[in-house]
Amino acid sequence: MPNNRLNGRPKMPQRTVQERIRDFDEVPLGLEKWAAIEEAKRCLQCKKPSCMKGCPVEIDIPGFIGLLAQGKIDEAVMKIKEKNSLPAICGRVCPQEEQCESLCVLGKKGQPIAVGYLERFLADYEREQGIDLQKMPTQNGKKVAIIGSGPAGLTCAGDCAKMGHKVTIFEALHSAGGVLIYGIPEFRLPKAIVAQEVDYVKSLGVELELSVVVGKTLTFDDLLQDGFKAFFIGTGAGLPHFMNLPGENLNGIYSANEFLTRSNLMKAFRFPEYDTPTKVGRRVSVIGGGNVAMDSARTALRLGAEEVCLVYRRTKKEMPARIEEIERAEEEGINCIILTNPVRFVGNENKWVTGIECIQMELGEPDESGRRRPIPVPGSEFVIPADTVVVAIGQGPNPLLLETLPELKLNKRGYIEANEVTGATSIPGVYAGGDIVTGAATVISAMGAGKKAARAIDDYLKNKS
């Protein structure tokens, strides 16, 4: 067997930089069977497993790893799917290093178990080999409407279906998956993987209605008249934030939402096969330091940019992006310009952006996020040349649906107020979770909210009966 381990933990094989920056194929390749089983054998099978406390979707982590260590792969897959309907997605984009793996006992003196790698291996094995999963309960006829097919909506739908409810997902776009399909690039999350996970949820008896904008195509009253008794709102946070700086309306400045949606959902990277052009100049600057900024920068590189830089107002230590995504971006030649904040955009006589005037920053005392607050350094202005700019500083709730429900209580930022434990909103029978409640967060936290809401919906329907 090849030596493919780091302090007992396996290294994730990945494609070379020279190869991967020329296409949108997936970068990490996944573990081989022998490596996955050997890693599973490192698990101590703790009597009181702390790793499970870090899993928002409540996977029996020692359970599935123990089965894998014994070579019982089919059983290990089924153990995961008792709690998680989207393991192939979680194994790729879930920040395990901050959650389950951060609580692994082995991590106190060495490397924690590679929980995410093992979850991905099992999900990929199921897809490639096929596994006869357990039969689902018979539907009880109680209708549940899920608005939005992102990670929160898919999880809530799958769990409600497993409880016997008749579930329909209503999705505004022409493809299911929400941020999984329009926000995360192919090289990090192949869309065939998302489609497979959606198909699994549908196999549980969930119906899927595409190109339906609840609030426009259909109203809540329409759904009530159609017999739906409970609702889950998982519409995400898809309204882009801008910086409100001079020159922000110049041509060549994108929101990350538009830039990534054009590439991921509308296949701009396969133009002219797909009729979605995206202009990317020789020099691209991406403003932000989160996963969306990393995705935008790496996408720009693959779309033909010669120079790509990230402009971030704090240091690399404070970047909210996953460490492995920062490392891969740097491997691919993306330059991080830290302690730098834009103050205006510069353009030419034809109204196209030519650069970003920035000011250098220094770190002061921590703010409400716990990170040190960036403070401008007077007189330190300078210009970064740029032919294309992508603004990736976050997004907020789209008001389209919310404006049609005046009785739905929102917080001061425009997000839905929902109970942290149940997802219950101010309207009886209406639940919510994911980014529409918390603001932009992780895929796995949205899934956790969907799972909690599914339990609450089940209780609500039983008590209502």
C-alpha positions as CSV (number, residue, x, y, z in Angstrom):
1,M,0.0,0.0,0.0
2,P,1.3,3.5,-0.8
3,N,2.3,5.8,2.1
4,N,-0.5,8.3,1.9
5,R,-0.8,9.3,5.6
6,L,0.0,12.4,7.7
7,N,0.6,11.5,11.4
8,G,-1.7,8.5,11.1
9,R,-4.4,10.5,9.2
10,P,-4.7,9.9,5.4
11,K,-3.9,12.7,3.0
12,M,-6.7,13.5,0.5
13,P,-5.4,12.7,-3.0
14,Q,-6.0,15.6,-5.4
15,R,-5.3,16.6,-8.9
16,T,-2.2,18.6,-9.7
17,V,-2.4,22.4,-9.9
18,Q,-1.3,22.4,-13.6
19,E,-4.1,20.1,-14.5
20,R,-7.0,21.4,-12.4
21,I,-6.7,25.1,-13.1
22,R,-7.6,24.4,-16.8
23,D,-11.0,22.9,-16.1
24,F,-13.9,22.7,-13.6
25,D,-13.5,19.0,-12.7
26,E,-13.4,18.1,-9.0
27,V,-10.0,18.8,-7.3
28,P,-9.9,16.3,-4.3
29,L,-10.2,12.7,-5.6
30,G,-11.4,10.8,-2.5
31,L,-9.9,8.0,-0.5
32,E,-9.3,4.5,-1.8
33,K,-11.1,1.6,0.0
34,W,-8.0,0.4,1.8
35,A,-7.2,3.9,3.1
36,A,-10.8,4.5,4.3
37,I,-10.8,1.2,6.2
38,E,-7.4,1.8,7.8
39,E,-8.5,5.3,8.9
40,A,-11.7,3.9,10.4
41,K,-9.6,1.4,12.4
42,R,-7.9,4.4,14.2
43,C,-11.2,5.3,15.8
44,L,-11.1,4.6,19.6
45,Q,-14.9,3.9,19.7
46,C,-15.3,6.1,22.8
47,K,-18.0,5.1,25.2
48,K,-19.0,8.8,25.4
49,P,-18.2,10.1,21.9
50,S,-17.7,13.8,22.0
51,C,-17.5,14.0,18.1
52,M,-21.3,13.5,17.9
53,K,-21.8,16.8,19.8
54,G,-20.3,18.6,16.9
55,C,-22.6,17.2,14.2
56,P,-25.6,19.4,13.5
57,V,-27.4,16.5,11.8
58,E,-26.8,14.0,14.7
59,I,-25.0,11.3,12.7
60,D,-23.9,8.3,14.8
61,I,-20.2,8.9,13.9
62,P,-18.6,6.0,15.9
63,G,-21.4,3.8,14.6
64,F,-20.7,4.2,10.9
65,I,-16.9,4.3,11.4
66,G,-17.0,1.1,13.4
67,L,-19.0,-0.7,10.7
68,L,-16.5,0.7,8.0
69,A,-13.6,-0.6,10.1
70,Q,-15.1,-4.1,9.9
71,G,-15.5,-3.8,6.1
72,K,-19.3,-3.6,6.5
73,I,-19.6,-0.9,3.9
74,D,-23.3,-1.3,3.1
75,E,-24.3,-1.2,6.7
76,A,-22.0,1.9,7.3
77,V,-23.8,3.8,4.5
78,M,-27.2,2.9,6.0
79,K,-26.1,4.0,9.4
80,I,-25.2,7.5,8.0
81,K,-28.5,7.7,6.1
82,E,-30.5,7.1,9.3
83,K,-29.7,10.7,10.0
84,N,-28.3,12.4,6.9
85,S,-29.9,12.3,3.5
86,L,-27.0,14.3,1.9
87,P,-23.7,12.6,2.9
88,A,-22.0,13.0,-0.5
89,I,-22.5,16.8,-0.1
90,C,-21.5,16.9,3.6
91,G,-18.4,14.9,2.9
92,R,-17.3,17.6,0.5
93,V,-18.3,20.9,1.9
94,C,-19.0,20.5,5.6
95,P,-16.4,22.2,7.8
96,Q,-15.6,19.0,9.8
97,E,-12.4,20.6,11.2
98,E,-14.6,23.0,13.2
99,Q,-17.2,20.5,14.2
100,C,-17.0,16.8,14.7
101,E,-13.3,16.5,14.1
102,S,-12.5,19.4,16.4
103,L,-14.0,17.3,19.3
104,C,-12.2,14.0,18.4
105,V,-10.2,12.7,21.4
106,L,-7.3,11.7,19.1
107,G,-7.0,15.4,18.1
108,K,-5.7,16.3,21.6
109,K,-2.3,14.7,21.0
110,G,-2.3,14.0,17.2
111,Q,-4.6,14.1,14.2
112,P,-8.3,13.6,14.6
113,I,-10.2,10.9,12.6
114,A,-10.9,12.2,9.1
115,V,-14.7,12.0,9.5
116,G,-15.4,14.0,6.4
117,Y,-13.2,11.9,4.2
118,L,-14.9,8.7,5.5
119,E,-18.4,10.1,4.9
120,R,-17.5,11.1,1.4
121,F,-15.9,7.6,0.7
122,L,-19.1,5.9,1.8
123,A,-21.4,8.2,-0.1
124,D,-19.3,7.8,-3.3
125,Y,-19.2,4.0,-2.8
126,E,-23.0,3.9,-2.6
127,R,-23.3,6.0,-5.8
128,E,-20.8,3.8,-7.7
129,Q,-21.9,0.3,-6.3
130,G,-25.5,0.8,-5.5
131,I,-27.0,-0.2,-2.1
132,D,-30.5,-1.5,-1.3
133,L,-31.5,1.0,1.4
134,Q,-34.3,0.3,3.9
135,K,-37.9,0.8,3.0
136,M,-39.6,4.0,4.0
137,P,-42.8,4.1,6.1
138,T,-46.1,4.4,4.3
139,Q,-47.4,7.9,3.9
140,N,-50.0,9.1,6.3
141,G,-51.5,11.6,4.0
142,K,-50.6,14.7,6.0
143,K,-49.2,17.3,3.5
144,V,-46.1,19.3,4.1
145,A,-44.9,22.1,1.9
146,I,-41.1,22.9,1.7
147,I,-40.3,26.2,0.1
148,G,-36.8,26.1,-1.2
149,S,-34.7,23.1,-2.2
150,G,-31.4,24.1,-0.6
151,P,-29.7,22.0,2.1
152,A,-32.2,23.0,4.8
153,G,-35.2,22.3,2.6
154,L,-33.9,19.0,1.3
155,T,-33.0,17.8,4.8
156,C,-36.4,18.8,6.2
157,A,-38.2,17.2,3.3
158,G,-36.3,13.9,3.6
159,D,-36.8,13.7,7.4
160,C,-40.6,14.5,7.1
161,A,-40.9,11.8,4.4
162,K,-39.2,9.3,6.6
163,M,-41.8,10.2,9.3
164,G,-44.6,9.3,6.8
165,H,-45.7,12.7,5.7
166,K,-46.6,13.6,2.1
167,V,-44.0,16.2,1.2
168,T,-43.7,18.6,-1.8
169,I,-40.8,20.9,-2.4
170,F,-41.4,24.1,-4.3
171,E,-38.2,25.5,-5.9
172,A,-38.1,28.9,-7.7
173,L,-35.2,27.9,-10.0
174,H,-35.2,25.4,-12.8
175,S,-32.9,23.0,-11.0
176,A,-33.1,21.7,-7.4
177,G,-30.3,22.2,-4.8
178,G,-30.4,25.9,-3.9
179,V,-26.9,27.2,-3.0
180,L,-25.6,23.7,-3.7
181,I,-26.4,24.1,-7.4
182,Y,-25.9,27.9,-8.0
183,G,-23.4,28.9,-5.4
184,I,-20.7,26.2,-5.1
185,P,-18.5,25.5,-8.1
186,E,-18.2,22.2,-9.9
187,F,-14.6,21.7,-8.8
188,R,-15.7,21.7,-5.2
189,L,-19.1,20.1,-5.5
190,P,-20.0,18.4,-8.8
191,K,-23.6,19.0,-9.8
192,A,-24.0,15.3,-10.7
193,I,-23.5,14.7,-6.9
194,V,-26.2,17.2,-6.0
195,A,-28.6,15.7,-8.6
196,Q,-27.9,12.2,-7.1
197,E,-28.7,13.5,-3.5
198,V,-31.9,15.2,-4.8
199,D,-32.9,11.9,-6.5
200,Y,-32.4,10.1,-3.2
201,V,-34.7,12.6,-1.4
202,K,-37.3,12.1,-4.2
203,S,-37.0,8.3,-3.8
204,L,-38.4,8.7,-0.3
205,G,-41.6,9.9,-1.8
206,V,-40.9,13.6,-1.9
207,E,-42.4,15.5,-4.9
208,L,-40.5,18.3,-6.5
209,E,-42.1,21.3,-8.2
210,L,-39.5,23.4,-10.1
211,S,-39.8,27.0,-11.5
212,V,-42.5,27.8,-8.8
213,V,-42.0,31.1,-7.0
214,V,-44.1,30.9,-3.8
215,G,-45.3,34.5,-3.3
216,K,-45.7,35.0,-7.1
217,T,-46.6,31.7,-8.9
218,L,-48.4,30.4,-5.9
219,T,-49.4,32.1,-2.6
220,F,-49.5,30.6,0.9
221,D,-53.3,30.7,0.6
222,D,-53.1,28.6,-2.6
223,L,-51.1,26.0,-0.7
224,L,-53.5,26.0,2.2
225,Q,-56.4,25.5,-0.2
226,D,-54.5,22.6,-1.7
227,G,-54.5,20.8,1.7
228,F,-51.0,21.6,3.0
229,K,-51.1,21.5,6.8
230,A,-47.5,22.5,7.7
231,F,-44.8,24.6,6.0
232,F,-41.0,25.0,6.1
233,I,-39.4,28.1,4.6
234,G,-35.8,27.4,3.5
235,T,-35.3,30.1,0.9
236,G,-31.8,31.0,1.9
237,A,-30.1,34.4,1.7
238,G,-29.7,35.2,-2.0
239,L,-29.8,38.9,-2.1
240,P,-26.3,40.2,-2.6
241,H,-24.7,42.8,-0.5
242,F,-22.6,45.6,-2.0
243,M,-20.3,48.1,-0.5
244,N,-22.1,51.3,-1.6
245,L,-18.8,52.9,-2.8
246,P,-18.3,55.4,-5.6
247,G,-18.0,53.7,-8.9
248,E,-19.8,50.6,-7.9
249,N,-22.1,50.7,-11.0
250,L,-19.1,50.5,-13.4
251,N,-19.2,47.7,-16.0
252,G,-17.2,44.7,-15.0
253,I,-18.2,44.7,-11.3
254,Y,-20.2,41.6,-10.3
255,S,-21.8,40.4,-7.1
256,A,-20.5,37.0,-6.2
257,N,-24.1,35.7,-6.5
258,E,-24.4,36.7,-10.2
259,F,-20.8,35.6,-11.0
260,L,-21.2,32.2,-9.5
261,T,-24.8,31.6,-10.7
262,R,-23.7,32.4,-14.2
263,S,-20.9,29.9,-14.0
264,N,-22.5,27.1,-11.9
265,L,-26.2,27.1,-12.7
266,M,-26.1,28.6,-16.2
267,K,-22.9,26.9,-17.3
268,A,-20.9,29.9,-18.4
269,F,-17.7,27.9,-18.2
270,R,-19.0,25.9,-21.1
271,F,-19.8,28.9,-23.4
272,P,-20.7,28.8,-26.3
273,E,-22.2,25.4,-25.7
274,Y,-24.4,27.1,-23.1
275,D,-25.5,30.6,-24.1
276,T,-24.3,32.4,-20.9
277,P,-21.3,34.6,-21.6
278,T,-19.4,35.9,-18.6
279,K,-16.7,38.6,-19.3
280,V,-13.6,38.0,-17.3
281,G,-10.7,40.3,-17.8
282,R,-6.9,39.6,-17.5
283,R,-6.8,40.9,-14.0
284,V,-9.6,39.9,-11.5
285,S,-10.0,41.2,-8.0
286,V,-12.3,39.5,-5.5
287,I,-13.4,41.4,-2.4
288,G,-13.9,39.2,0.7
289,G,-12.3,36.3,2.6
290,G,-15.0,33.7,3.0
291,N,-15.7,30.5,1.1
292,V,-17.8,32.4,-1.5
293,A,-14.8,34.7,-2.2
294,M,-12.5,31.7,-2.6
295,D,-15.0,30.0,-4.9
296,S,-15.2,33.3,-7.0
297,A,-11.5,33.7,-7.2
298,R,-10.8,30.1,-8.3
299,T,-13.7,30.3,-10.8
300,A,-12.2,33.4,-12.3
301,L,-8.9,31.6,-12.8
302,R,-10.6,28.8,-14.6
303,L,-12.6,31.2,-16.8
304,G,-9.3,32.5,-18.2
305,A,-8.0,35.3,-15.9
306,E,-4.3,35.6,-15.8
307,E,-4.0,37.3,-12.4
308,V,-6.5,36.8,-9.6
309,C,-6.2,38.5,-6.2
310,L,-8.3,38.4,-3.0
311,V,-8.7,41.8,-1.2
312,Y,-9.4,41.2,2.5
313,R,-9.6,43.8,5.3
314,R,-8.2,41.5,8.0
315,T,-5.3,39.0,8.0
316,K,-5.4,35.5,6.7
317,K,-5.8,34.2,10.3
318,E,-9.2,35.9,10.5
319,M,-10.5,34.7,7.1
320,P,-13.7,32.7,7.6
321,A,-13.0,30.5,4.6
322,R,-12.1,26.8,5.2
323,I,-8.3,26.4,5.7
324,E,-8.1,23.8,2.9
325,E,-9.9,26.1,0.5
326,I,-7.4,28.9,1.3
327,E,-4.5,26.5,0.8
328,R,-5.9,25.3,-2.6
329,A,-6.4,28.9,-3.8
330,E,-2.9,29.8,-2.9
331,E,-1.6,26.6,-4.6
332,E,-3.3,27.8,-7.7
333,G,-1.5,31.1,-7.7
334,I,-4.3,33.4,-6.2
335,N,-2.7,36.3,-4.3
336,C,-4.2,37.3,-1.0
337,I,-3.9,41.1,-0.4
338,I,-4.6,41.3,3.3
339,L,-5.3,44.3,5.6
340,T,-6.7,46.1,2.6
341,N,-10.2,47.7,2.2
342,P,-11.7,49.3,-0.9
343,V,-12.8,52.9,-0.8
344,R,-13.8,53.5,-4.4
345,F,-13.8,51.9,-7.8
346,V,-11.9,53.5,-10.7
347,G,-13.1,53.4,-14.3
348,N,-12.3,54.6,-17.8
349,E,-14.3,56.9,-20.2
350,N,-16.3,53.9,-21.4
351,K,-17.6,53.2,-17.9
352,W,-15.6,50.0,-17.4
353,V,-13.8,49.3,-14.2
354,T,-10.0,49.6,-14.3
355,G,-9.0,49.4,-10.7
356,I,-9.9,49.6,-7.0
357,E,-8.7,52.4,-4.8
358,C,-7.9,50.8,-1.4
359,I,-6.6,51.9,2.0
360,Q,-4.4,49.8,4.2
361,M,-5.8,48.6,7.5
362,E,-4.5,47.6,10.9
363,L,-6.2,45.4,13.5
364,G,-7.7,46.9,16.7
365,E,-9.8,45.5,19.4
366,P,-12.2,42.5,18.8
367,D,-15.7,43.3,17.5
368,E,-19.0,41.5,18.0
369,S,-17.7,38.6,15.8
370,G,-14.8,38.0,18.1
371,R,-12.3,39.0,15.4
372,R,-10.1,42.1,15.7
373,R,-11.7,45.1,14.1
374,P,-9.9,46.5,11.1
375,I,-9.0,50.2,11.3
376,P,-7.9,52.4,8.3
377,V,-4.3,53.7,8.2
378,P,-4.6,57.4,7.2
379,G,-2.7,58.4,4.1
380,S,-2.1,54.8,2.9
381,E,-4.4,54.8,-0.2
382,F,-3.2,52.9,-3.3
383,V,-4.8,51.4,-6.4
384,I,-5.1,47.8,-7.4
385,P,-5.5,47.4,-11.2
386,A,-8.5,45.3,-12.2
387,D,-10.4,44.5,-15.3
388,T,-13.1,42.6,-13.4
389,V,-14.2,42.9,-9.8
390,V,-16.3,40.4,-7.8
391,V,-17.9,41.6,-4.6
392,A,-18.1,38.7,-2.2
393,I,-19.0,40.3,1.2
394,G,-22.1,38.4,2.0
395,Q,-25.8,38.4,1.2
396,G,-29.2,39.0,2.8
397,P,-32.7,37.6,2.6
398,N,-34.7,38.0,-0.6
399,P,-37.9,39.9,0.4
400,L,-40.1,38.4,-2.4
401,L,-41.8,35.7,-0.3
402,L,-41.5,37.6,3.0
403,E,-43.4,40.6,1.7
404,T,-46.4,38.4,1.0
405,L,-46.6,37.3,4.6
406,P,-47.0,40.5,6.7
407,E,-47.9,38.4,9.8
408,L,-44.5,36.7,9.6
409,K,-42.2,38.3,12.2
410,L,-38.8,39.4,11.0
411,N,-35.8,40.7,12.9
412,K,-34.2,44.1,12.3
413,R,-31.9,42.6,9.6
414,G,-34.9,41.3,7.6
415,Y,-34.4,37.6,8.5
416,I,-37.2,35.4,9.8
417,E,-37.5,35.1,13.6
418,A,-37.6,31.4,14.4
419,N,-37.3,29.3,17.6
420,E,-33.7,28.0,17.8
421,V,-34.8,24.5,18.8
422,T,-37.9,24.0,16.7
423,G,-37.7,26.5,13.8
424,A,-41.3,27.7,14.7
425,T,-42.2,31.1,13.4
426,S,-44.8,33.6,14.5
427,I,-47.3,31.8,12.2
428,P,-48.7,28.5,13.6
429,G,-47.7,25.6,11.4
430,V,-45.0,27.6,9.6
431,Y,-41.3,26.8,10.3
432,A,-38.1,28.2,8.9
433,G,-34.4,27.4,9.0
434,G,-31.1,27.9,7.3
435,D,-29.8,31.2,6.0
436,I,-33.2,32.8,5.8
437,V,-33.1,32.7,9.7
438,T,-29.4,32.9,10.5
439,G,-28.0,34.9,7.6
440,A,-25.2,33.3,5.4
441,A,-23.8,30.3,7.3
442,T,-22.6,26.7,6.5
443,V,-24.4,24.0,4.5
444,I,-24.4,21.7,7.5
445,S,-25.9,24.3,9.9
446,A,-28.7,24.7,7.5
447,M,-29.2,21.0,7.3
448,G,-29.3,20.9,11.1
449,A,-32.0,23.5,11.1
450,G,-34.0,21.5,8.6
451,K,-33.7,18.4,10.8
452,K,-34.9,20.2,13.9
453,A,-37.8,21.7,12.0
454,A,-38.9,18.3,10.6
455,R,-39.2,16.9,14.2
456,A,-41.2,19.9,15.2
457,I,-43.5,19.6,12.1
458,D,-44.1,16.0,13.0
459,D,-45.1,16.9,16.5
460,Y,-47.3,19.7,15.3
461,L,-49.2,17.5,12.8
462,K,-49.7,14.8,15.4
463,N,-50.9,17.2,18.1
464,K,-53.1,19.0,15.5
465,S,-54.8,15.7,14.7
